[in-house]
């Protein structure tokens, strides 16, 4: 059974086609990750699936139920946490949970059971009387997740849930998601972090309102033609500009204190050539080596190919 199934899904805003005929199949119990540049249509696609906005064309089924025709029924099957989840900062942790439970018509006994479970699970049980506005960024995200899960949805949809969260809180957030996956929940999330995308069972790369690539992270990494030459240096931005102007390399992009360059094969001559080109511009190369393509390498490569 598919948790989410869309066919020919379309949505436009004036003359902009935000979602262009998307066909998407997400299996029950899987973790599906959406990646893509800003403005690719990820948030719009998620809003269409959740029923926040109506499509201009196409179909949406949630657990085989028509989500357009039976919006109220499918709405109870899913939980949606947008990029800016609207907690009520003047309410306490517990009061926020009570409010969102009331919106979902969760009965009292079920609410108490689920509230206690989620508070303990998210380590918020010691902060039930604290105002939401006084929580740290990571704690707010965990409270937002708890509010989203208060009605026990089968499908969880998260739009960049860990953006702006510190590394420790991000790790804790993922531990929570992993636990729900093991319980059989289906999760659809978008993320700007390639290490998070690598944890997904399936990835959809979205660009210009379409999903040109849907596959496992392992298989997607094989889509880059050639080999990655990794160059470690102190001026990656200037190095990228110098190499791009030489027209000698297909793709050059920055990853922290290093650059990745797509070359035809693992030949030491490429490394020597890069050292010479950069050296002539006064840029010192600290280290070079050949490495396997990352998801970020594939992401950049495919986006550039579509721009040609």
Secondary structure as GFF3:
##gff-version 3
##sequence-region A 1 308
A	DSSP	beta_strand	2	13	.	.	.	ID=ss1
A	DSSP	beta_strand	16	27	.	.	.	ID=ss2
A	DSSP	beta_strand	31	35	.	.	.	ID=ss3
A	DSSP	alpha_helix	42	50	.	.	.	ID=ss4
A	DSSP	beta_strand	57	62	.	.	.	ID=ss5
A	DSSP	beta_strand	65	66	.	.	.	ID=ss6
A	DSSP	alpha_helix	71	75	.	.	.	ID=ss7
A	DSSP	beta_strand	78	81	.	.	.	ID=ss8
A	DSSP	alpha_helix	93	103	.	.	.	ID=ss9
A	DSSP	alpha_helix	108	121	.	.	.	ID=ss10
A	DSSP	three_ten_helix	132	134	.	.	.	ID=ss11
A	DSSP	alpha_helix	137	149	.	.	.	ID=ss12
A	DSSP	beta_strand	155	159	.	.	.	ID=ss13
A	DSSP	alpha_helix	167	182	.	.	.	ID=ss14
A	DSSP	beta_strand	186	190	.	.	.	ID=ss15
A	DSSP	alpha_helix	194	197	.	.	.	ID=ss16
A	DSSP	beta_strand	202	207	.	.	.	ID=ss17
A	DSSP	beta_strand	210	215	.	.	.	ID=ss18
A	DSSP	alpha_helix	217	220	.	.	.	ID=ss19
A	DSSP	three_ten_helix	221	223	.	.	.	ID=ss20
A	DSSP	beta_strand	227	233	.	.	.	ID=ss21
A	DSSP	alpha_helix	236	246	.	.	.	ID=ss22
A	DSSP	beta_strand	252	255	.	.	.	ID=ss23
A	DSSP	beta_strand	258	263	.	.	.	ID=ss24
A	DSSP	alpha_helix	268	279	.	.	.	ID=ss25
A	DSSP	beta_strand	285	291	.	.	.	ID=ss26
A	DSSP	alpha_helix	295	307	.	.	.	ID=ss27
###
